[in-house]
């Protein structure tokens, strides 16, 4: 049992420029020198692990260096799919929502800013003159039986294990997508929605087991499970419609996790996590039962941004199951302000008092990079937030274990 609160985070970190160039070219189908790319990727993982360790993070990851997107990376590893250009609804690839309906002017500016960031990033790394963007809208369609290719995950595992081996007392995890969050994926092959979702879970099961069998921890990322509530309601659906949609996917996730040791599995949920008002996110109290159904030993969720910080009080009424742990976000990607370590400590202490100090780790709301091509904060701020996170965990440990 730990005698202090460990510091970790939720995954995506800002990619270095050289690696970003390779990722953008591969994303656009441009041929690259594969040996040079693999060398750059291996070095980038080693560097980002070293940076986390130097910031004081105890449980580290590869920063998702090998992925252009935390969702669509999966489609590069699966056969039975076809990518097709699609027309997006409105001005954004993000789903419709009551949030967008309530704040149309704010979202118009946010969408324009994001598209400009994508265009500038893509032009910088591709020397593009044709106006193409790393965010060109496509949807993937299932046109045959889904099959998983382990080549990329085995590469990620090898890079991560080699990087972690250079540092004593550090544990590593790899983040991968949940069935509910395999978004922009449409079924043109399986007979029913349930058959489709469980076929996807079977594919993900191979990825999940590969990571756990390697000795690394598995983190399952599931942003869409939460924000699909707002999407369904914005289209005239009911909350019951949402629950049916979500519960099917929770069952599929548990199918994918079946047989894996829960103490090696982290389940991360957020509420879509893009910069925006988030005034219509579902309350944690309304969805926490589904979160706790997932066969995981750790539950990571947003608790630092102003839309969700108050929800630590949910644990006054909801019992954390025995043997399970919480990874609350105690610093957030939603603001450039670097949280003071004392504030981080306060957030951890009040939760530790509710669920037990041994059942809390210090985490972040979500990743500091929205995929490879858009950073949510400046890289300098990313590292400052992680240092503050680690210092806050140290201060909280002193308070909680001194009693």
N, C-alpha and C positions, 0 to 999 in steps of 0.2 A: 504494500500500500504506500502511495506517495505521502511524503510529509510536507508537501507544498503544492500550490496550484501550478500546473504546467501551462505553458504558453504555446498556442498553435494558431492556425488561421484557416481559411476555407479554400485556398487553392490558387486561383489565377493571379499571376504576378506579371509585371510589365516586362515584355520581351526586349532584349538588346537589339540594336538596329541591324547588325549583321544577320542575326537569326530572322528578324522580321522580314528582311529582304527575301530570304529563302522561302519563308512561309507564304508571302504574298505571291511570289512567282509560282509556287506549286499550287496555290489556291486558284490561280488564273490559268493553270495548265501549261505554264512556260517551263521548258526543260531546264534543269539545273545539274550541276556536277554533284552527283549523289554522294560520292566519297567526301567532298568538301562540306556538303550539308550535314552528313552524319558527324563529322568532326566538330563542326560548329555547334550542333545540337548537344553533343556530349559535353563540350566545354561550357555551354550555356547552363546546362543542368548543374554541373559542378559549381559554377560561379553563383547560381541563385541559391543553392543549398548552403554554400559558404556564407552568403549574405544573410540568410535567415539565422544561421548559427551565431554569427557575429552580432546580430540584433538581439539575441537572447531567446530565440524561439526553440522550444524543446522538441516539438513534433512537427516536422518539416515536410514539404513536398517538392515536386520538380517545377513548380510554378506553371504547369501545363505548357512547358516550352515546346513540346512537340505537336501542339494542336493550334489550328487557326481559330477554332471555335469550341467551346465546352460542350456544345450540342452536336454540331454537324461533323466533328471529327469521327463520330461513330460511322457515318455513312461512307467514309473512306475505307472502313475496315469490314464492311458487310457486302456480300453479293446478293443479287435479287432486287436491286434498286435501279431506278432511272431518274436522273435529274432533269427537270423541265423548268424553263423560264416561266415565271408567273407574274401577274399584275397584283401588286400589293393593295390592300385596302387603305385609302387615304395616302398619307405621305410617309408612312413608316412601315418597316417590316414587322414591327412589334404589333401584337394583337390589339383589336379594338377593346375599349373598356369604358366604364362610366367615368373613370379618371380623365380620359381623353375628352369625353363629352362635356365634362364640367369645366375643363381648363383648355379649351381649344387653342387660344392664343399662346399660352405657355408651351404647349406641346409643339405647336408650329415652329417656335423658335428653337426648342430642343432638337426637333427632327432636322432642322436646317443646319444646326451646329454639328450634330452627329454626322450628317452626310458630308459636310465640309471637312470634318476630321478624317473621315474615311477617304475622301478624294485626295486630300493632301498627303496622307500616309501612303496611299497606293501610288501616287505620282512619285513620291520620294524614293520608294523602294523599287518601283518598276520602270522609272523614267517614262511613265505612260503619257501618251499624247492623244489617246483616242477617247478619253473621258471615262474609260471603264473604271469600275469601283470594286473594291474587295467585298462590298455589300450587295452586289447585283442580286436581285431577288430570284431565287429558285426554290422549288419545292421538290422533295424527293418522293418518288412513287414506288411502292412495292409491286413489282411485276413478276416475281417468281419466288420460290422458297428462300427464306433468309438463311444465309450461311456466314459464319464469322471466320475471319482470317486473323490469326494471332501475331502476325509479323510485327505490326506496329506496337502492340502492347508489350510484346517480349522485348522490343527495343527500349521502350520507356522503362520497363522494369530493370533491365540491365543498366541503363544510365543512372537510374535513381539509386540502385543498390551500390553501385560504384561510388557515387557521390557521398552517400551516407556513411560508407565504410571509412571515409577520411576523417570522421568526427566521432569522438567517444561520447557515449551517453545520449545520443540523438536517435529518435525513432522517425521512420519515414512512412508517408502515406501517398497514395495516388488517387486523385479524384476522377470519377467517371460518371456518366449520365444515368439517370433513372428512367424506367419505361415511360412514365408520365411526361418526362421532359425531352423525350426524343421527338422534338417538335418539327413542324414543316415536313412531316412524313405522312403520306396518304396511302391508303390501302387499295390497290387495284388487283389483288390476288386472292387473299384469304376470304372465306365465305362469310364470316361474321366478325364483328368488332372484337369480341372476346378471343376468337382464334388468332386474330392479328396481334392483339396486345400480348398474348401469351407466347406467340412465336417470337416476338421481339424480346420478351423476357428470357426465352431460351438462349437467344444470341448473347444477351448481356450476361447471362449466367456464366458463359465461358470466359468472358472478360473478368468478371468478379472473382471467379475461382482462380484464374491465373495470377491475379494480384495477391490474394490471400495465400495461395500455395507458395508464393515466392518469399513469404516472410514479411512483406510490407503490409501496412494497414490499408484497408479499402475505404474510400469515402464515396458515397453515392450522392450526387448533386440533383436536387429536385426543386427548381424554382417554379416550374410550370404548374405543379400540383396546386400551389397556392393561388397564383394569379389567374388561373383558368376560371376560378370562381367569378371574378369580376368580368371576364370575357363572356362567360355564359349568361350572366345576368344582363350584360349590356346588349345582348342579342335577343332579349325577351325570355330567356329561360328562367327556371326557378332554382331555388337553393337545393331542392330535392334532385333536380336534374344534375346539378353540380356534384352532389354527393354520390350519385350513381356513377358518374364519370370518374370521379376520384377513387372511389372504393374499388372499382374494377382494377385500377392501376396499382393501388396498394397491394391487392391480392397478387397481381402479377409480379410486383417487386419482391414480395415474400417468397414467391415461387422461385425467382432468380437467386434469392439469398439462402434458400433452404439447404441445410446441412453445413453452412459456413459458421464458424464460431463467432457468436455475437460480439465478443470482446475484441474482435479484429475488424469490426464494421462501424463506420461513422455514417450517419444520415444527416445531410445538410439540406435544410429548407430555407428559402427566402421568399420574398413576395414580388418576384420579377426583378427587383433590385436595380432597375435603371434609375437615373436621376429624374425625379419628377415628384409631384405632390403625394402620391400614394394615399390619397384620402379615402379610397374605396377598397383598400385591402381587407380581406376577411379577418375578423378578430382571431387571434391565436386561440382564444377560449373555444371558438366554434370548430376548430380543425385539429386541436391538440390530440384528440382521441385517435385520429387517423395516423398522426405522426408516431404516437406511442405503439401503434399496432405493428410498425415496421420492425423486423427482426434485426435490430442493431443494438450495440452496447452504448453508443454515444449519439446524442441528438444535438446538432448545431443549428442555431437559428438566430435571426436578427433580433437584437435587444438594445442596440446602441443608437439607432436613428430615432428622431423625435416621433415618428409614427408608431413605434413599437417599444420604446424603452419602458413605458409603463407596464408592459405585459409581464414583467418579472413577477408581479403579484398573482398571476395565474397559478403559480406554484404554491400559493397559500391554500388553494382549494383542490388542486389536482395533485395526486400522489405520484411522484416519480417512482416507477417500479424498482424493486430491489435489484441491485447490481447494475443499474443503468446510470449514465452520467450525462450532464448537460455541458454543452460548449456554447455559452451565450456570446453573441457579438458584444464586445465591450469597447471596440473602436469601429468606426464605420468608414466606408468608401464614399458615403453620400456628401461629405464635406471636406474642404481643404484644411479645416481647423484640426490641429493635432491635439487629441485629447490629453489632458494632464494626467500623469500617472496616478495622482490622488483620486481623480474621478474614476479612472479605470478600477482602482482598488475598491472604491465605494460600491460600484456596480457588482463586483465579485463578492464582496463581503455580505451584502444584503441577500444575495442569492444563496451563498454558502450557508448563511444562517437558516434559510428555509429548507434546503434539500440536503444539507451536510457538506462540510468543507471538502471531504474526500470525493464528492460527486460532481465537482465543478472543474472545468478547464477554462482558460481564457482564450477567446477567439475573436474573429472579425465577423461583421455582418455578411460580407460576401467578398468576392475577389476584387482586387484593385485594378484588374484589366478586364474589360468587357470583350472577351475573346482576344485575339492577337492585335487587332487593328485599332482599337479605341481604348485609351487609358482613362480610368475614372478619376484619378488624381495624378499629379506629377510624380515621377519616380522618387524624387527627393522626399516628398511627403509620404509616399508609401513606406519607405524605410524608417522615417521618423515615427510614423504610427506604430509600426511593429516594435520599435524600441520602447515606445511608451507602453505598449501592451505588455511587454515582458517586465518592465519596471513596475507597472501596476500590479501584475501577478505576484511579483516579489513582495510588494508592500502589503497586499491582501493576505498573503501567506503569513507574514509576520503578525498581522492582527488576528487572524483566525486560529493559528496554532499557539498563540501566546496566552489564550484564554484558559 
